[in-house]
């Protein structure tokens, strides 16, 4: 019995070969990093990470690939930070506010009015000696910090009037568990109560606290404006993200790939700022439509608030961060003055 020969058209062979080439190219990455973070895929952090992932892949000829996991898919902030330390996760973009327990030096960002609201001035501080020294402090904490991203500023809300600085006296504000933030409110004559974030809405609703501080986008999406009567746009507290990699994974990369990754994370900052600014504006418009009383603090008022809060918060920070914190504040002072 003879077997019948099957003739495969050349076009089919070519197509299959092309498909195999595509598949081979898709598997060409020598270095793959899972990057987890808390924000949704629709928010600026993730949108910017998508741009970074695409650029890094192109610039390393497909040899470095980032797989992104938004919306806390890989755990909460602490779990992801610990994962990066242990090497079960290659990278995370973490809010600095969740990193104080891993590296006390980063709590410098809790100091009110540390970063100016002027975009260029803030960008200069992040990129300068102060910003680079702050990233370097993560080396002893089991991380490789490769970038520092802006993520907006905190503002005050309350069920009591916020007509001027004197209005803060006697009010109770929710804070994260931070001595620096507690001192911030003490300086205004207010009291601070540390409460879990998940309890904040009901605490405002039930009068456990009078007010809180958060970025406009958080105030909008967590619907805090529903249980608050007043908002003052003060932009007093910087909300910053730190880009952290596992050191063992990072050290396996060729030096030129390390440079590409760091440069790319820095390069996309202007676009991130624009997306974040648009989100803040949309949030403010939404909050205004709700009927809440909104007031924008003048530059003079912000300067006065800084003068009242900064030194006490700085003292609390140095007490916690010690010599490292003192050194960072010296760098900061020299660069802020310029």
N, C-alpha and C positions, 0 to 999 in steps of 0.2 A: 504493500500500500504506500502510495507516494503522498508526501505532504505538499500541500499547495503553498507556493511562495506568496507571501503578502508583500506587496509593494507599498511602501510608505511614501507619500508625496514629499518632495523636498521642502515645500512650504511648511508642512507639519513638523518636519525635523527642525527646521529653522525656528519655528515658534516654540517648540519644546526647549531647544537650546537657549533661546532668549529667556524663557521662563525660568530655566535653571540658573541662568546668569543673574536674573533679578533676585531669586531666592538666595543665591550665594552672597550677593551684595547686601541683602537684608540681614544676613547673619555674619557680616564682616566685622562687626564691632568687637574690638579686643578688650575694651573697657566699658562696662555697663554699670550705671549708677541709678538706683531707685532714689527719687527725691520726694519726700513726703512733706506736706504742710497742711495748715488748718483751713485756709480760705476755700471758697467754692471755685469751681472752674470758670465762673462768670466774673470773678473779681480780678483787680489789677495784678495781684501777685502771680496768680496762675497764668494769666494772659502773657505776662512778661517772661515767665519761666518757659512757656512754649516757644517764644522767640529765641531765648537763650539756647534751648535744646536744639532747635533747628540750626542756628548759627554754629554752635560747637560741633555738631555732626558734620556740617559742610566743611568747616575749617580744619577738621582732623581727618578728612576724607573717609568719614564713616567709622573711624576707629574708636571714637568716644560717643556713647549713646546715653542720654538721660531718659529715664522712664518716670513720668510724673504721676503722683498720687495726691490729688487735692482732697479737701473736705474731711480731713482726719481719717482717711481710709486706713492708714497704717498705725492709728492710735492717737491719743491726745498728745499735747506738746511734750510733757515729761517723758512719755513712752518713746516718742520719736527721738528726743534728745539722748535718752539713754541708749536707744538702738544705735545711734551714730557713734556713741562712745564705745559700745561693745562690738561694733562691726556687723550687726545684723541688719543695719540700714546704712547705705552709703552716704546719704546726705539729707539735710532738711533745711528749710528756710523758716527760722523760728523767730517769733516776736521776742525782742530783748527782754520784755517784762517777765518772760517765763524762764530766763536763763540765770537769774541772780543766785539760785541755789546751786548752780554748777560753777559759776564764776562770779564772785562778788564784785569784781571790777566793772562788770557791765551795768551794775546798778547806778552808775554815773548818769545814765539816761533818765533816771527817775527825778533828777534835779530839775525843778521848774525853770523854764526859759533857758535851758542849757543851749539848745540850738535856736538860732533866729528863724523866724518865719520866712525871711527873705530866701528864696530858693538858691540863688548863687552863693550867698554867704554860708548857708548850711552845707551846700555841696562842697565848698572849699574846706570846711572843718572836717567833714567825713573823709575827704581825700588827703588831707594833710598829715602832719606828724602825729597829732592827737588821735585821729581816726585810725591810722595804721598801728599805733601803739596799743589802742584798745583791742583791735583784732588780734594782735600778738599775745594778749593776755590769755587767750583761749588755749594756747599751746600746752600749758600745764594742767589743763582740765580735760584732756583727752579728745580735743577737737582740732581741726584745721579750719580756721575762719578765713574765708577767701573773699568775702564781700560784705557790704553794709548797705542796706536798701532803706530809703525813706518810706514811711507808711502813714503819713498824716500827723495831726496834732490833736491832743485832748482839749476838750472844752467843758465848761461847768454847766450843769442844770440843777434846778432846785424847785421845790414846791413853795419856797419862800422867796421874797423879792431878791433880785441880784442887780439892784439899781446902780450900785457903786461898790467900792472895796469895803466900805464900812458895813455893807449888808451881810457880809459873810460871818460877822461876829455872832457867836451863839448857835450857828447852824451845825447840823450833823451831816457829814458826808461819808459815803462808802468809799473805801480804798482797798487796793490789794494789800496783802500783809507786808508792808514796807515801812520801816522807821523813817525813811527819807520822805515818803508821801505823808506820813503822819505829821512830821515836822512842817511840811509845806502848809498844811491846814492850820496847825497851831500858830504859825506866823500870821495868819489872817484872823486869828481869834475864833476860829471854828474848831470843831472836834472831828476826829476821823475814826471811823469804825471799820475794822477789817472784816469783810464778808465775802463768801464765795460768790463768784460771778453769777452762778445759776440761781442764787437767791435774791439778786438785785431787784428784779422787776417787782416781786411781791413785797420786798422791803420798802421800796419807794411807794408802792400802792398803799401799804398798811402804816406808813409813817415811822417805821423803824429807823429810817434815815430820811433827812430832808432832800438830799441831793447826791450827785455823783459826778464823775469826770470820765469822758470817753470821746473818741473821734465822732464826727458827725455821722459817718456811715454806720457806726455801731449804734448810736442813738436812734438812727432811723430803723435799721433792720431788726434791732432787738425791741423796737417800739417803746423805748423809754419815754419818748415824748407823750405817750398816752397817759402816763402817770406822773408827769411833771408839768409845771406851769410856766417856768422861766428857763431860758437858755441865754448864756452870754458866750459869744464866740471870742475866746481868750487865747486860743492856740498856745497854751502855756506848757504843755507836756509833749515831748516828741515821742511818737510811736514808731520805733525803728525795727527792722528785721535784720537778722544776722544769718549769712549763708555759711552753713557748717558742713564740712565733709569729715568722714572717718579718716584719720591720719594714715592708717595702713593702706587703704585703697588709694588715697591721694599720692602716697610716696611711690606707688607702683607706676604712676604715670610718667612718661618722658617729660623732661623739663619744659620743652616747647608746648606740650599739651597743657601743662599746668598754667603756663603764661596765657595761652589762648582762652582757657576757662576764666581766669581772673579778669582778663581784659574784657571779655564778653559780658560778664556780670556787671562790670563798671560801665561799659558802653551803653547798655540799655536803660540806665538810670533816667536820662531826660524823658524818654518815652513813658517809663513807669510813673514819673512825676506828673506828666500830662494826664495819664489815665486816672491816677489817684485824685488829682485836682478836679477832674470832671465828675468823679464819683462823689467827692465832698460837696461840690456845688449842687448836684442833683439831690443829695441828701438834705442840704439846707433848704432848698426850694420846697421839698416835700414836707419838712418839719414846719416851715412857715405856713403852709396851707392848712395844717392841722389846727391852727389857731393859738398855738403856744406863743408866749411873749418872747421875741428874739431881739437881742441887743448885741451889737458888735463893739467890743472894747476898743477904745482909741489907742494910738501908739503911746500917748502919755500915760494912760491908765496901765497899759502893759508894762511900761518901764517902771512905774511905781510898784506894781505887783512884784516884778522881778527883784527890785530893791528890798522888798519886805520878806520875800520867801527864799531867795537864793542862798544866802549865807548860812542860815539854819539847816537847810537841806544839804548843803555842801559839807557842813560839819558832821552831820549824821552819816553821810556817805564815807568820809575819810575814817570815821570811827569803825566802820564796817570793813572797808577795803584796805586800810592800813597804808604801808609805804607805797604800794602799787597805786592806790587811789590818790595819794598825795602827789606822786610823780605825774599821773595823768592830769590832775587838776592844774599843775604847773604848766604842762604843755598846752592845755586848753586855754589858760589865761593869756599866754603869750600869743596864741593864734587868734583868739577871740578879739583881742585889742586891735589886731590888724585887719 
